[in-house]
Amino acid sequence: MLFRRTFLRVLTTAVVACAAGSLTLADDGPWVELFNGENLEGWTQRNGTATYRVEDGCVVGKTNEGSPNSFLCTDKDYGDFELTFEVKVDDQLNSGVQIRSRSIAERDNGRVHGPQVEISTDGKAGYIYGEALGTGWISPDPQNHDAFRSGEWNEYRVVAKGNHIQTWINGKQVADVMDDKSEQPSGFIGLQVHGIAGGTGPFEVRWRNIKLRELN
């Protein structure tokens, strides 16, 4: 009877965790703050001339007219992981967060490439785009949705396990795809500031509470 009660207790705990949307296994890594809220230690800018600064505990990316896409990238690479962050973006700006991405000198002069989790107010937020991969959308036929709230902080959750990528915005699942296009099992996390048209801007995007745990 003792064994049976113990087994039922463990099973119940697992069911509750799964119902909450995140079943934590004993060998999964601890949650780590990728951004310390004070400075950009552990991050390096790649491509572009947009600016990144720390303000009120947030990473603030600001466009620079004439600049191509800019990326603030983690110095460490990640493979299988769960990533959460909050973001707020000016309506006129398209942005994103790179996952499993790379910058290689011999490929297009180091242009950042890899899967990108979309940040925008046009109904496509949360879908997966192939940044500089020549593939277009990795998410097949993305349909407009209203999970992203304009002018407000939005909570993102990204789970990448093998070639399976899932995303949620404000608790609503958006993407659930098998990534057979990027062929990159690991890489850095990158905060994108998109290039803008001449005579527009400046625009800003803000991130905070950027956390990640590696999945084993």
C-alpha positions in Angstrom: 0.0 0.0 0.0 2.9 2.4 0.8 4.4 1.8 -2.7 1.0 2.4 -4.3 0.4 5.7 -2.4 3.9 6.9 -3.4 3.4 5.9 -7.0 0.1 7.7 -7.2 1.6 10.8 -5.5 4.4 10.9 -8.1 1.9 10.3 -11.0 -0.4 13.1 -9.8 2.5 15.5 -9.5 3.6 14.7 -13.1 0.0 15.1 -14.4 -0.4 18.5 -12.7 3.0 19.7 -14.1 2.1 18.5 -17.6 -1.3 20.1 -17.5 0.4 23.4 -16.6 2.3 23.0 -19.9 5.8 22.3 -18.7 6.8 18.8 -17.4 10.1 19.3 -15.7 12.4 16.3 -15.6 14.9 15.7 -12.9 17.9 16.2 -15.3 16.7 19.4 -16.9 18.9 22.4 -16.2 18.1 25.2 -13.8 16.6 28.5 -14.9 19.3 31.0 -15.8 18.9 34.8 -16.2 20.4 35.5 -19.6 20.2 39.3 -18.9 21.3 40.5 -15.5 19.1 43.7 -15.7 22.2 46.0 -15.2 24.5 45.7 -18.2 25.0 43.7 -21.4 27.6 41.3 -20.0 27.4 38.0 -21.8 26.1 39.6 -25.0 27.7 40.8 -28.2 26.2 42.8 -31.0 26.5 41.4 -34.5 25.6 43.1 -37.8 24.0 46.5 -38.2 24.3 49.8 -36.3 21.2 49.9 -34.3 21.9 50.7 -30.6 21.3 48.6 -27.5 21.2 50.0 -24.0 20.0 49.0 -20.5 17.2 51.2 -19.1 15.0 50.4 -16.1 16.0 46.8 -16.1 15.3 46.3 -19.8 17.3 45.8 -22.9 16.3 48.6 -25.2 17.0 48.3 -28.9 16.7 51.4 -31.0 16.7 51.6 -34.8 19.3 53.5 -36.8 18.1 54.7 -40.2 20.1 53.1 -43.0 21.2 50.1 -40.9 20.5 46.5 -41.9 19.1 44.1 -39.3 21.0 44.3 -36.0 21.3 41.5 -33.4 22.4 41.5 -29.8 23.6 37.9 -29.3 24.4 35.7 -26.3 28.1 34.7 -26.1 27.0 31.1 -25.3 25.3 28.7 -27.7 22.2 26.7 -26.7 20.6 23.5 -28.2 17.6 22.1 -26.5 16.0 24.6 -24.2 13.0 26.4 -22.8 13.2 30.2 -23.1 10.9 32.9 -21.6 11.0 36.6 -22.0 8.8 39.7 -22.0 8.8 42.2 -24.9 7.2 45.5 -25.9 7.6 47.0 -29.3 6.6 50.1 -31.2 3.8 49.3 -33.6 5.8 50.5 -36.6 8.7 48.1 -35.9 9.1 44.5 -36.8 11.5 42.6 -34.5 12.3 39.1 -33.3 14.4 36.8 -31.2 16.8 34.5 -32.9 17.3 30.9 -31.6 20.0 28.4 -32.5 21.5 31.0 -34.8 25.0 31.6 -36.1 27.3 34.2 -37.6 30.1 32.8 -39.7 32.7 35.0 -41.4 32.8 32.9 -44.6 29.0 33.0 -45.0 27.7 36.3 -46.3 30.3 38.3 -44.3 29.0 37.0 -41.0 25.4 37.7 -41.5 23.3 36.3 -38.6 21.2 33.4 -39.8 18.8 30.9 -38.2 15.3 30.5 -36.9 13.6 33.7 -35.6 10.6 34.0 -33.3 8.6 36.8 -34.8 7.8 40.0 -32.8 5.3 42.3 -34.5 1.8 43.7 -34.2 0.6 42.5 -37.6 -0.8 39.2 -36.4 2.3 37.1 -37.2 4.0 37.4 -33.8 5.3 34.1 -32.4 5.6 32.3 -35.7 9.1 31.0 -36.8 10.8 32.8 -39.7 14.1 31.7 -41.4 16.3 34.7 -41.0 18.8 34.9 -43.9 18.2 31.2 -44.6 16.5 31.7 -48.0 13.5 29.7 -46.8 11.0 32.4 -45.8 8.7 31.2 -43.1 9.6 28.0 -41.2 6.1 28.0 -39.8 3.8 26.8 -42.6 1.2 29.2 -43.8 1.1 31.5 -40.7 -2.4 32.7 -40.0 -3.1 36.1 -38.2 -4.0 35.9 -34.5 -4.6 38.4 -31.7 -2.4 36.9 -28.9 0.1 39.8 -29.1 -1.1 42.9 -27.4 -0.1 46.2 -29.0 1.5 48.8 -26.7 1.8 46.3 -23.8 4.3 43.9 -22.4 3.9 40.4 -23.9 5.1 37.2 -22.4 6.8 34.7 -24.7 7.6 31.1 -24.1 9.7 29.1 -26.6 10.5 25.4 -26.3 13.1 23.9 -28.7 13.7 20.1 -28.5 15.4 18.4 -31.4 13.8 19.9 -34.5 10.5 20.5 -32.7 9.9 24.2 -31.9 6.9 25.5 -30.0 5.9 29.0 -29.0 3.3 30.7 -26.7 2.4 34.3 -26.4 0.6 35.4 -23.2 -0.3 31.7 -22.6 -1.7 31.1 -26.0 0.1 28.6 -28.2 1.1 30.1 -31.6 3.7 27.9 -33.3 4.1 24.1 -33.2 6.5 23.2 -36.0 9.2 20.6 -37.1 12.1 22.7 -38.2 13.6 20.8 -41.2 14.9 24.0 -42.9 17.6 25.6 -40.7 19.6 22.4 -40.0 21.1 24.1 -36.9 20.8 22.0 -33.8 22.4 24.7 -31.6 23.4 28.4 -31.7 23.1 31.7 -29.9 20.0 33.6 -28.8 19.8 37.0 -30.5 17.6 40.1 -30.0 16.8 41.7 -33.3 16.3 45.3 -34.2 15.0 45.3 -37.8 16.2 47.7 -40.4 13.8 50.5 -41.3 12.9 52.5 -44.4 14.5 55.8 -45.1 12.8 58.8 -43.5 11.2 56.7 -40.8 11.9 56.1 -37.1 13.5 56.0 -34.7 11.6 53.1 -33.2 12.3 51.0 -30.1 11.8 47.5 -28.8 12.3 46.4 -25.2 13.0 43.1 -23.6 13.1 42.0 -19.9 13.1 38.9 -17.7 15.0 36.9 -20.3 15.4 33.4 -18.8 16.4 30.0 -20.2 16.8 26.5 -19.0 18.5 23.8 -20.9 16.6 20.5 -21.6 18.3 17.2 -21.4 
